[in-house]
Every structure is written in structure tokens, then in C-alpha cells.
Amino acid sequence: MDLKVIQAFLVLADTLHFAKTAETIHVSPSTLSRMMQRLEHETKQSLFQRDNRQVVLTEAGQRFRLFAEKVTKEWQRLTSDFDRYSLELTGKLSLYCTVTAAHNYLPQLIEPFRRQHPGLNIDLETGDVSVAFSKVKKQHSDIAFAVASEKIPEEFYFYPLDIISLKVIAPKKYVESNRVFSSHEIDWDNMPIVMAESGPGRTHTQNWLQRMSINPEIYANVSGHEAIVSMVALGCGIALVPEPVLQNSPLKDKVAQLSSPVAPNPFTLGIICLQQNRHKPQIEAFISLVHQVFSATV
């Protein structure tokens, strides 16, 4: 079945006038008539009732019109997709994430992305998750791995990737040598705590302290969860850290996990970009891949 014939049928179904349709699609009336006869032969149905005064769609013609509209729309969508992806992307895509995110999530994305878009260079910057939104807002980075806040500003597009639990950790040497670290005997109020100086790590820790109804001494405010693990390993106090950070830390054997009466709320990790930039080709291509890889994760 010829797509051009289907498209001619749709024009005729709208105008119900052979001469006008022939003029619109730049063929002669006799050519148009032969096209419709061929279509009726292929469908084995009479699609039009016509005489010298009028043209009317038959019931079969009305059903075929629905089919023709669907086929035409699908063809337009397909050619649009082909046009978009046939043009090789060039330039660069700037990403921002923590070192832990670079280890845990980027390997699943970078290799297939580079294979699909070899002409596009990736600039990767690593740092503290607390500045992820700022990096994207100031357009220092196209895309960042970020932790969702309670209300994400409307200027950002956010796509969730994973739910990350927070673990309460303490210096292992103290836990092994001091019986007060058994969960039911811990005097939480008198445990110094190491906190993130800003960002989701700090807000989640403050929320946990509030729900625990405790107000311990803050030993230090630290930038970066990796540094927090180091401070705890040195014996500076307890802390809340994301589980992947703990698992990837070279000091994980120097700290111990504690059970607390109230579990810390988890992080929702995702990628962000500015809504206004979401459909830029390089950003859209990366987001599309993220949807494929992480579609069933959260």
C-alpha cells in the first residue's frame, strides 16, 4: 500500500471533492481517480459513494480514514526520530557528581553513551553533592547527580535513579571496646556528631536528630561525605553517611554501623538539568539513556 495514496485519500476525505483534491496534491483528476480505484481494489471495499453532484465516505471509508490517520501520524513520528538521531552530536556535555556517584552510576551510562555519540565529549567534575543544584543553576554543568529536596524548584528537571539509605556510623575501635555502644544503652545525647556543613546530608542529619529528640555536641562541620567517614574513623564522633559512600570508602573497616531507635530518612538520588535546557540535543540524548538504564530502579 502506497503511503502517497493513503495521504491523497485523507485529503479527499476532508474535501470530498476530486477536483480540489487533485489541485491540492498536484495531480490530475484522472490520476487521483485511478489512485482511489487502486486503493479500493487493495482493500476490496468501496470507500466512496460518488456521482456527478457529490462525494460521500462509505462506512468502510470512515473506518479506513481512522487507519490512514494513524499510519500517517506514525510515519511522521518515525521520520522525525530518524532525522533527529541521524545527525551526529558533537561538542561537549558537562556532568557534575560525587566521586561515589562516578564509581556507582556513571559506568552504566558513559560507555553506551560514548558508543551512541562518539563525536560528543564529556567533561566530568566531581565534588560535594551539596552544590549540585548550584552548579546546574549557574550553568557550570549541563547535568548533575543530585539529592532531591522536599520541594524541587520548578526551574529544574529531576529524574530519580535510586533510593539510598543513610547509615549511622561510629569509630570501630570505640564500639569494640565500649559496651555502651550496644543499641539499647547508647546515650545518644552525649555522643559528639560530625555533620555535613551544608546540603542534603546536613538537613537529613538535623531531621534525624529532631526525630530522635536529642541535641548532641557538633564536633565538626565537614564538606563531603567521604571526609565525614574519615573524621569518624579518627574517633571524632558518630555521623550519618550514605551507604554507597561507606561501602566505597577505604576506611570502611575503621568504622562500625550503629542501630538507632529511629532510622534516618533515605536520600532520593537523581539527575537534574534546567527545564529550559532539557531539550538541547546533547542533554536530551543523555536523559534518554538514563531513562533506558534506570527506568525500573525507582
N, C-alpha and C positions, 0 to 999 in steps of 0.2 A: 504494500500500500504506500503510495507516494505521499510524502509529507506536504508537498506543494498542492496536491489535490485536496488534502484534508484542510489546508489553510484556505483554499479557494471555496470549499464547501462552507466554512464558517462565515466568510464574507457574504456569501449568497444567503445563508441562513439569517443573517442580520438584515440585509437589504430586501430580500425576497424579490429581486429584480435582476434579470440576467444581463441587460444592457449596462446598468450601473455597476454591477459586479465586474463585468468584463473590462470596463473602463478603469476601475479601481486597481485591478491586478494586472492591467496592461496585456490583455489577450483579447482576441476577437470573440464575439458571442458564440460563434460556431465552435471555437476551441473550448470555451467554457462548457458548452453543452456536451461535447464529447468527454470532457473530464468528469462531469457528473454521471454520464451514462456508464463510464468505466467504473466509477465508484459504486453505482447501483448494481453493476454486474458482479463486482467483487463481494459485495455484501449480500447479494441475492435478495435485495429488498428495494421497494420503491421508496425513495427518500423525499421526493417532492410530488405534489399534485400541481400540474400546471396546465393552463390553457392560454388563449390569446389575451386574457384580461388580468390574470393574477397567478402568483406562485405561492403555494402553501406547503409547509412542512407536514409530512405524514407523522404518524405516531412513531414509526421506525426512524424517521428523520430526526425527531426530537431526541430519541434515545442515542442516535449516532452523534448528535450535536454534543451531548454530555461527554461522550467518549472522545470526540475530537478536541474539545476544550482541555480535557485532562492531558491528552497526548501532547498538545501544543505547549501547555504550561511546563510539563516535564522536560520537553525538548529545550525550552528556553532556559530552564534551570540548569540542565546538563551542560549546555553550551557556555553558560555563564561561568560555571565551575571550571570547565576546561580552559576558558580564556584566562581566568584568574590564576590558575596554577601552571599554565604553560609558560608564563613569564617568570624566568628565574629571578629569585630575590637576590639582591646584592646590598652592600652597605654593612651596617652593624646592628646588633641587638645588645643592649646593655642590661645585665642582670645583677641583682644585689641579693645576698643571702648570708646566713651564718655559715661558719666552717662546717658545722654539723649537718646543716641542710645540704651543703655542697657534697658531703660524703653520702648522705642517705637518700637524696631525691634526684639530684642532677644526673647521676649516671644513667638513670632510666629515661632521661629526656635528651641529653646532649648528643649521644651517639645517633639516635634516629633522626634528630633534628638536623644534624650536620649532613646526614646521608640524604635527606629530603631537600636540603637547601645548602649545597656546598659553596655557593657564592656569598653566603651571609656569614659575617664574622661575629663571634660572641665575645663581648667584653664582660668579664666577671669580677665583681668586687665583693669581698667578704667583710663582715663586721657584725656589730651588735644588732639584734632584731629590733631593739627599741627605736632605731632610726629608720626603719624600713619605709614607713609611710612618708616620712620627710624626704627621703631620697627620691621617691616617685613624684611627690608633690612638686618638688623643686626641679623635676625632670633631669636629675643627675643619673637616674636609672629608668629604663623603659618598664621593667618588670621587677618586682621584689617578692621574696618569700616573707610573709608577714603573719603575725598572730592577730586574729580577729578581736576587735574590741567589742564592748557591749552594743555599741551603735556605730557602724562604719559610715563615715561621711559619704554623702551621695556622689561626690566627685570621683570616688574610687569604684572600680570594678573589683570584686573579690570572688575567687573561686576556691572552695575548700579542698584540701588534699588529704588531711589526716587529723585524727584526734590524738593528742599527745598528753600522756599522764605526767603529772609532776610528782616527784619523789622527795620525801623528807630525808635528808642525809645528815650524818654526824661523823666526827673523826673516829675511824675504826679503832684506833688504839685506846680511846676512852671508852667506847662501847664494850670492848672485850675485857677491860679491866675494872669496869664500874657497874655494879648491879643496878644502879638507879636507872639505867637505860632500858630495863625491861619495861614494856609498853605501859603497864598499869601503874608504874611507880615514878614515871618521869615527871619532874617538876618543871613543866614547860615554861612557866613564868620566869624561872631563873636560868634558862638556857640562852646564852647570847646567840644572836642570829646574824647571819650575813645576808644582805639583801641586794638585789639589783638596784642600781641608783635611779633607774627610770624604766619606762616601758611596761609591757605586759607582765614581766617577771615580778616587778615591784607591786603592781596592782593586784596580781593573784596572791602574792605573799601577804599583803595587807588584808585582803579579803579572808584569807585563811586564819590569820591572827585574830581578826574580829569574830569569826565564827567559832574559834577556839576559846574566845573570851580571855585572851592572855595579852600581856604587854611587856615582852622581854626587852632586854637591852639590845640595841642595834650595835653590833661590834664594828661593822663596816658596810659602806655602800659601794658596790663594785660594778664596774661596767663589763658585761658579758658573763654568760652562764659558765663558760669554760673556766674563767678566773674564779668564779664562786666555788667551783669544785676544788680548785687549788687552795683557796683560803680555808675551806672546811678540812681538807686533808692535812693542813698545817696545824689544826687544832683550834681554829679561831671561833668555832661555834657551829650551830646547825644551819641548814638552809633548805630552800625548795629549788629543785632544778628539774628541767625536762628530762624524761627518761633517756631519749637518744643521746643527749649531751653526756649523761652519766655513762652510758654504755660505750661511747666513743672516747672517753677520757682516759689518758694514760695513767691517771691517778685513781681509777675506779676501785682498785684493790686497797686503797688507803682510806676509803670511806665506807660507812655502813648505812643501810636503809633502816629507817625507823617506822614503826606503825604508829599512827596517830588516831585519836578518837574521831577526828573529823578529817576526811580525805580532801586534799586540795582540789579545787576545780581544774579540769584539764585545759590545755591550750587547744584552740582550733587553728591549725596551720593551713595557710593557703597562699595563693599568688595574688598580687594586686597590680593594677595599672590604672592610669587615669581613664575615666569613661570617655573623655574626648579623644583619647589616642587608641582606644580599644580596636578600632577597625583599620589602623595602619597595617599594611601588609605583613611586615615582619613581626609585629606584636600579635596580630590575628593568627598567623601561622603557628607561633609558639603556644598560644592559648588553645588552639585546635588540637595540638599534640597533647597538651596537658589533659584535655577532656578525654582523649582516647586512652591515655595511660592510667588516669586516676578516676575514671568515670564511676567505678563501683567501690571506691575506697571509703567515702564518707556518705 
